[in-house]
């Protein structure tokens, strides 16, 4: 069982109580904790995860119960535990944390803010990319676009009406922050804020990575 499915199963272990947060919020919170070594306060998480106070409290409680985070009593903030760090490392072997593109995207997506993630070995599960767009919208983003690679070039995935047509996209793989292979999928999430774009990218990526 991969780490993403394991985290999802733990969230839904109770048959009577449904979590008030989603898996995308748990994954993004791990990224946020890792980026801020001095710890994170609850109010910042509310802002970056676009969640209410009650839902963030529930998320933090769950993460503490699973020993992913702990409270630094001196600073009165939450920090990652060793298990939290190792969990995040395992996650990044499947999908990468959202990053702001340092390549031209105006001809690819339309959105106020754009973040990308790479789903390793996700190409076999990609169809047209519409499912990933829908997942991004469900979480509050504006949408998502998926790109695949062939012979070192990026392309849009084929659609039902254009199965034999490949539309190239001018992105230099060297401009990505992570290695990319032809079995991977490049996911671009968009949103009306950088935080919603982060959520959109991860939500779309998760729909390809869940069953890796």
N, C-alpha and C positions, 0 to 999 in steps of 0.2 A: 504494500500500500504506500503510495507516495505521500509526502508531507502535506500537500494541499488537501487531499481527500481525508487524511487523518484529522487535520484541523477542522474541516467541515463536519466530520462525524462527531467530534467532541462538542462542537457548538450545538448539534441537534441530538445530543444523547438523551435528553428528556423527551418523553413521548407526550407530555402534557404542557410543558412550558416552551414556547418558541422564543428564540433570541430576538431582542429588539434591534440588533445591529446585524450587518451582513458580513460575509467572509471577506469581501473587499475592504471593509473598514478595519478588520483585524490585520490583514496583510499590510495595508497602508500604515497603520499605527506602528507596526514593527519597523517599517522603513523610517518613519519619523523619529522613533526612539533611537535608532542606530545613527541617524544623521546628527542628532543633538546629544552629545555625550554628557552634558550637564543635567540631563533629565528633562522631562516634559511635565507641565502642569495640565490640569484638566481643561482649563479654559482655552488653551491653545489647541488642544485636540478637538474641542467643540468646533472651533473655527476651521481647522484644516480638514476635518472629516465631514464637516457639514452635518453634524448631528446635534440633537438637543442635549441638555445637561443630563437628563435621566438616562438616555441611551449611552452616553459616554461613561457614566457611572457603571452601567451594566457591563459595558465592554471591559473597563478596567478591572472590575470584580472578576470577570471570567479569566482575564489574562493573569491575574494574580493567583487564582485557583489552579491554573495550569502551569504556574511557575515560569511564566514568560517574562514577567516584570516583577519588581519589588519596590518598596518605598524606601527612598533615601531619607532617613529621619533628620539628618543634619540640614539638608536642603529643602525638605518637605516636597519632594517631587518623585515621580515614578521613573525608574531606570530599567533597562533591559537586564535580565539575568543571563548567566552563561547558557542556559537552555534557550532563552530568547534569541541570543546571538546565533547559536547553532541552527535553530529553526529557520531564521532568516537566510542563513547561508544555504540551507537545503532548498528553500523556496527559490532563491536566485539561480539555482541550477535548472529550474523549470521555466521561470519567467523572470525578467529583469525589472528592477524598480523603475518607476516612471522618470523620464528625463526630458528636459526641454530640447527640442531639435536644434542642432547647429548646422542644419542643411535647409535648403530652400523647400518650403512646403506650400506656398501660395497656389501652386498649380495642382496640388494634391487634395488638400482639405480646406474647408471654409470654417473658421471659428475664431473667436476672440483669443483663446489660449489653446495651445496644443502640447501634448506630452506623448512620448512614445515608450513602448515596451516591446521586448522581443520574447516570443514564446518558442523555446527550444523544442524541436521535433514536433511542432504543432501543425505542420502543413497537411499531414494526412487527415486531420479533422476539419480543416477549413473547406467550406463549400463556396458560397458566393460572398461571404462577409456580412450578409444582412443580419445574421444572428448576433454577431459581435456589435454591429451598430445598435441593434435593439437593446442589448445589455447595457451599453453605454448610456442610452437615453433613459432606461429604467432607473439608473443610479443618480440621474440628475444632470448628466452631460448632454452635449449637443449632438454627439454621434461618434462614430469610429470608422476608420478606414484600415483595411488590411492589405498588405503587400507581400508578394512572394518573390523569390529569386530564381533565375535560370541563367546559367552561363555567366554569372557575375553581374547580371542586370536585374533591377527590380521591375515587377509587373503587377498590375491589378489582377486579382483572381478572375477566372472566366465566369460569365453570367450564363443563365439558361439559354438566352438568345444569342450568345456570342461564345459558344464553347470552344471554337477553334480560332478565336481571335485573342492575341496577346497585346495588351497596351503597355508599352514601356514607361517607366518613371525615372526621371533623371536624379538619382540619389547615388552618391559615391559611398560604397560600403565602408570606406576608410573614415568617413565622418561620423560613423556610429560609435557610441561609447563602449560597445561590446562586440565580440566576434559574432559573425553571422554566417550561417551555412544554408544550403538549399533545402534543408529539411525544416528550417525555421520559418516563422511568420513575424513580420514587422507590423505592429499594431499602433496606429495613431489615434489617440483619443482627444476629443475637443470639448470645450466647455466655456461658460461665460466668466469663469474665474480660473486661476491656476489650480485651485483646489479641486474644482469640479472636473477639470481636464485630467488631473491625477487619478481621480476616481473612475473616470470614463475609460482611461487607458487600462487600468488594472481590471475593471469589470469585464471589458472586452477580452483581455488576455486570459482571464480566468475561464471564460467559456470555451477556450481552446485547450487550456492546460489541465482542467479538472480531472480528466481521465488519462493523463499521461502515464 
